[in-house]
Amino acid sequence: MTRILAAGDLFIRASHLRASLENALGDDAVEIPEIEFPWPDEPFGRVAEVDEASGSEDELIEALTGATAIVTQLAPMTERVIAASPELRLIAVSRGGPTNINLEAARAHGVAVANVPGRNGIATAEMTIGLALALLRRIPLSHDTLLDHEWRGDFYRFDAVGGEVSGCTIGLLGAGAVGSHVAEVFAAMGAEVVVFDPYLPDGALDGVARRADSIDEVFQQADLLSVHARLTPDTVRMVNAERLALMRPGSRLVNAARGGLVDYDAVASAIESGRLAGAAFDVYPDEPVDFTHRIFELASEGRDIVLTPHIAGASRETAMRAADGVAEEVRRYLAGEPLLHPLVEPAKPAATPRS
């Protein structure tokens, strides 16, 4: 009997993974043991040589005994874990960027790896739009005044009211699964959308967004700038003091992608100087965050700053989409079909355990 480990957590539960596997595999003879890690109640972190993992190597090695495949989001698939699991043939990880998987170790041991890119694209895009609207219309600030038992009629003063999406220029840095959806929604709301993404295929977003010739052009033209790039050595702090200085006075910034894409000290300075009217963040350079950072000080002073704790991709639909995605990769592997999203191609037939 084929053994497939459902290694869940408190977002993508082991029971979700089991149900998706059972639905994908039908009446196939499979055994599906479960293990569940404590994220997000306990932060993920580095385990041996991998990042953003939850759980320990020892408990995972024990749970993987006899397993042909594992479906997971955050299991620490280290060199030690992979080497100690000789029957393992497939790792199906429900993430776009699986930093918790040692891909080189998997390749060296003949273990295929597949992931689920774009699983949270809609959720993150919708959250980005929500953050932008909250920032433009000053929703959190006005909400807080009511909780303080204040009726602030001055919010209707011309110099205090927010702006509309319709008619403004929305700049997007990146137009992948998230950025493309954001572009389509903002364009439908009447905004002019300008995008910088050197990897955007020809013809993509035609009629929806205008392509910028350079990243600086987006900063110069955007009334509201939203960040959607992948975090790589080339994109670290792509939003920095020099580029923020190119923005129109009173413009705004949204980041629900990765904290490392933005220089938060530079943003704080830009808000203090008035270059930026406000900012909305779901991600931060360090998580859990440093609450002494000036961004939090400025927010507590009543500046137009909207903050959420890295929840943009957190929807029930995301969890179920992720579970279905890894289950489909297992089905394909066991049926001898090509994987949909291989990061490491299968090296041997599914039925042949590694020596």
C-alpha positions in Angstrom: 0.0 0.0 0.0 1.3 3.5 -1.0 1.9 5.7 2.0 1.5 9.5 1.6 2.2 11.8 4.6 -0.2 14.7 5.0 2.0 17.2 6.9 -0.3 20.1 7.7 -0.3 23.1 10.0 -3.0 25.3 11.5 -3.8 27.0 8.2 -3.6 24.2 5.7 -4.8 21.5 8.0 -3.8 17.9 7.7 -7.5 17.0 7.3 -7.6 19.3 4.3 -4.7 17.6 2.7 -6.2 14.2 3.5 -9.6 15.1 2.0 -7.9 16.5 -1.2 -5.8 13.4 -1.6 -8.8 11.1 -1.1 -10.7 13.1 -3.7 -7.8 13.1 -6.2 -6.9 9.4 -5.8 -10.3 8.0 -5.6 -10.4 4.3 -4.6 -6.6 3.8 -5.0 -5.0 1.8 -2.2 -3.3 4.5 -0.2 -2.5 5.1 3.5 -2.5 8.7 4.6 -1.0 9.3 8.0 -1.2 12.8 9.4 1.1 15.2 11.2 0.4 18.8 12.1 2.8 21.7 12.8 2.1 24.6 15.1 2.3 27.5 12.6 0.9 30.2 12.7 0.4 30.0 16.4 4.2 29.6 16.6 6.3 31.5 14.0 8.0 29.6 11.3 11.8 29.9 11.1 15.0 28.4 10.0 15.4 24.6 10.6 19.0 23.4 9.8 19.7 24.8 6.3 16.1 25.6 5.2 14.0 28.7 5.9 10.3 29.4 6.8 9.7 25.9 8.2 7.6 24.6 11.1 8.2 21.5 13.1 11.4 19.5 13.8 13.5 17.2 11.7 13.2 14.4 14.2 9.4 14.3 14.3 9.3 14.6 10.5 11.7 11.7 10.0 9.6 9.5 12.2 6.4 10.5 10.4 7.9 9.8 7.0 8.8 6.2 7.7 7.7 4.2 4.7 6.2 7.2 2.9 6.4 7.4 -0.9 5.3 11.0 -0.9 4.7 14.0 1.4 2.2 16.8 0.8 2.9 19.9 2.9 3.3 23.6 3.2 6.0 24.1 5.8 7.6 20.8 6.7 11.4 21.2 7.0 12.6 19.1 4.1 16.3 19.2 4.9 19.2 17.2 3.7 19.0 15.1 6.9 15.3 14.5 6.6 15.5 13.5 2.9 18.5 11.3 3.4 16.7 9.5 6.3 13.6 8.7 4.2 14.9 6.2 1.6 11.4 5.4 0.2 10.5 9.0 -0.4 9.9 9.7 -4.1 7.9 13.0 -4.2 7.7 16.2 -2.2 4.5 18.2 -3.1 4.8 21.6 -1.4 1.8 24.0 -1.5 3.8 27.2 -1.9 5.1 29.4 -4.7 8.5 29.9 -3.1 9.3 26.7 -1.2 12.3 27.9 0.9 11.6 25.1 3.4 12.7 22.5 0.8 16.4 21.7 0.1 16.0 21.3 -3.6 19.6 20.2 -4.2 19.3 17.5 -1.6 16.1 16.3 -3.2 17.8 16.2 -6.6 20.8 14.4 -5.2 18.6 11.7 -3.7 16.3 11.3 -6.7 13.3 12.8 -5.0 10.9 14.8 -7.3 9.6 18.2 -6.0 6.5 20.0 -7.2 4.9 23.2 -5.9 1.7 25.2 -6.3 2.5 28.7 -7.7 -0.2 31.3 -7.6 -2.2 29.5 -4.9 -2.8 32.8 -3.0 -2.8 35.1 -6.0 -6.5 36.1 -5.7 -6.4 36.5 -2.0 -3.3 38.7 -2.0 -4.6 40.8 -4.9 -7.9 41.4 -3.1 -6.0 42.3 0.1 -3.8 44.7 -1.8 -6.9 46.4 -3.2 -8.5 46.5 0.2 -5.3 48.1 1.7 -5.3 50.7 -1.1 -8.9 51.6 -0.6 -8.5 51.8 3.2 -5.5 54.1 2.7 -7.1 56.3 0.0 -10.4 56.7 2.0 -8.7 56.9 5.4 -11.0 54.1 6.7 -8.9 52.8 9.7 -8.3 56.4 11.0 -11.9 57.3 10.9 -12.9 54.0 12.4 -10.6 54.5 15.3 -12.1 57.9 16.1 -15.5 56.3 16.5 -14.1 53.8 18.9 -12.7 56.7 20.9 -16.3 58.1 21.0 -15.4 61.0 18.7 -17.6 62.3 15.9 -15.1 64.0 13.6 -17.0 66.2 11.2 -13.6 67.6 10.1 -13.0 64.4 8.1 -15.3 66.1 5.5 -13.0 69.1 5.1 -11.5 69.4 1.7 -8.0 69.2 3.1 -8.9 66.1 5.1 -10.8 63.9 2.7 -9.2 61.1 0.8 -9.1 60.4 -2.9 -10.7 58.0 -5.4 -9.2 55.2 -7.5 -11.1 56.4 -10.5 -9.0 58.9 -12.4 -5.8 58.3 -10.5 -2.6 56.6 -11.8 -1.9 53.3 -10.1 1.7 52.1 -10.5 2.6 48.5 -10.2 6.0 47.0 -9.7 5.5 43.5 -11.0 2.5 41.9 -12.8 2.5 38.2 -12.1 -0.4 36.3 -10.7 -1.1 39.0 -8.1 -0.1 42.2 -9.9 -2.1 41.2 -13.0 -5.3 40.8 -11.1 -4.7 44.0 -9.2 -4.2 45.8 -12.6 -7.5 44.4 -14.0 -9.5 45.4 -11.0 -8.1 48.9 -10.7 -8.5 49.5 -14.4 -12.1 48.4 -14.1 -12.6 51.0 -11.4 -11.4 53.7 -13.7 -7.7 54.1 -12.9 -4.9 54.5 -15.3 -2.6 51.6 -14.6 1.1 51.7 -15.4 3.2 48.6 -14.9 6.9 47.8 -14.8 7.7 44.1 -15.2 10.6 43.0 -17.5 9.2 39.5 -17.4 5.7 40.3 -18.6 4.9 38.4 -21.8 4.2 40.4 -25.0 0.4 41.1 -25.2 -0.2 40.5 -21.5 -2.5 43.2 -20.0 -3.0 44.9 -23.3 -6.0 47.2 -23.0 -5.7 47.1 -19.2 -2.3 48.6 -18.3 0.4 50.7 -19.9 3.9 49.4 -19.8 6.6 51.6 -18.4 10.0 51.7 -20.1 11.8 51.9 -16.7 11.1 51.4 -13.0 11.8 55.1 -12.4 8.9 56.0 -14.8 6.5 54.2 -12.5 7.7 56.1 -9.4 7.4 59.4 -11.3 3.8 58.9 -12.5 2.1 56.9 -9.8 -0.4 58.5 -7.4 -0.5 55.2 -5.6 2.4 52.6 -6.0 1.8 48.9 -5.2 4.7 46.4 -5.0 4.3 42.9 -6.5 7.8 41.8 -7.4 9.6 38.7 -6.2 12.2 39.2 -3.6 15.6 38.4 -5.2 19.1 39.9 -4.7 18.3 42.3 -7.6 15.0 43.5 -6.0 16.0 44.0 -2.4 15.0 47.5 -1.4 13.8 48.4 -4.9 11.7 51.0 -3.1 14.3 53.2 -1.6 14.9 56.8 -0.7 16.2 57.8 -4.2 13.1 56.4 -5.9 10.7 57.7 -3.4 12.1 61.1 -4.1 10.8 60.7 -7.7 7.2 60.4 -6.5 4.7 63.2 -6.6 4.1 64.9 -3.3 1.1 63.4 -1.6 1.4 60.0 -3.3 0.9 56.7 -1.5 2.6 53.3 -1.2 1.2 49.8 -0.7 3.2 46.6 -0.1 1.6 43.2 0.4 4.4 41.3 -1.3 7.7 41.0 0.7 9.1 43.3 3.3 12.6 43.1 1.9 11.4 44.9 -1.3 11.0 48.2 0.6 13.3 50.4 2.7 11.0 51.1 5.6 13.3 53.7 7.1 13.1 55.6 3.8 9.3 55.3 3.8 9.1 56.7 7.3 11.2 59.7 6.3 9.1 60.3 3.2 5.9 60.3 5.3 7.5 62.7 7.8 8.6 65.1 5.0 5.2 64.9 3.3 6.5 63.3 0.1 4.2 60.4 0.9 0.7 61.1 2.2 0.6 57.6 3.6 1.4 53.9 3.2 -0.2 50.5 3.8 1.8 47.4 4.7 1.1 43.8 5.2 4.7 42.6 5.2 7.8 43.8 7.0 11.6 43.5 6.9 11.5 41.4 10.1 8.7 39.2 11.2 7.5 39.2 13.9 7.9 42.9 13.6 10.1 45.4 15.5 7.4 47.5 17.2 9.9 50.3 17.9 10.3 51.1 14.2 9.3 54.6 13.2 6.5 53.2 11.0 4.6 52.1 14.1 5.4 55.4 15.9 4.0 57.4 13.0 0.9 55.2 12.8 0.3 55.7 16.5 0.5 59.5 16.0 -2.5 59.3 13.6 -0.6 59.4 10.3 -2.3 57.7 7.3 -0.6 54.3 7.8 -2.5 51.0 7.5 -0.9 48.0 9.0 -1.8 44.3 8.9 0.2 41.2 10.1 1.1 39.4 6.9 -2.3 38.0 6.2 -2.8 39.0 2.5 -2.6 35.4 1.3 -4.7 34.0 4.2 -8.1 33.0 2.9 -10.0 29.7 3.2 -10.0 29.5 -0.6 -6.2 29.7 -0.6 -5.9 26.8 1.9 -8.2 24.6 -0.1 -6.6 25.5 -3.5 -3.2 24.6 -2.0 -4.4 21.3 -0.7 -6.0 20.4 -4.1 -2.9 21.5 -5.9 -0.5 19.2 -4.0 -3.0 16.3 -4.2 -3.1 16.6 -8.0 0.7 16.5 -8.2 0.6 13.2 -6.2 -2.1 11.8 -8.5 0.0 12.7 -11.5 3.1 11.2 -10.1 1.5 7.9 -9.1 -0.2 7.7 -12.5 3.1 8.3 -14.3 1.9 11.6 -15.8 4.1 14.7 -16.0 4.0 16.9 -13.0 2.2 20.3 -13.5 4.7 22.4 -11.6 8.0 20.4 -11.2 10.9 22.1 -9.4 12.8 18.8 -9.5 11.8 16.3 -12.1 11.1 12.7 -11.2 14.3 10.6 -11.5 12.8 7.1 -11.3 9.4 5.4 -11.6 7.0 5.9 -8.7 7.1 2.3 -7.6 10.9 2.1 -7.2 12.2 3.0 -3.8 15.5 4.7 -3.4 18.4 2.7 -2.2 
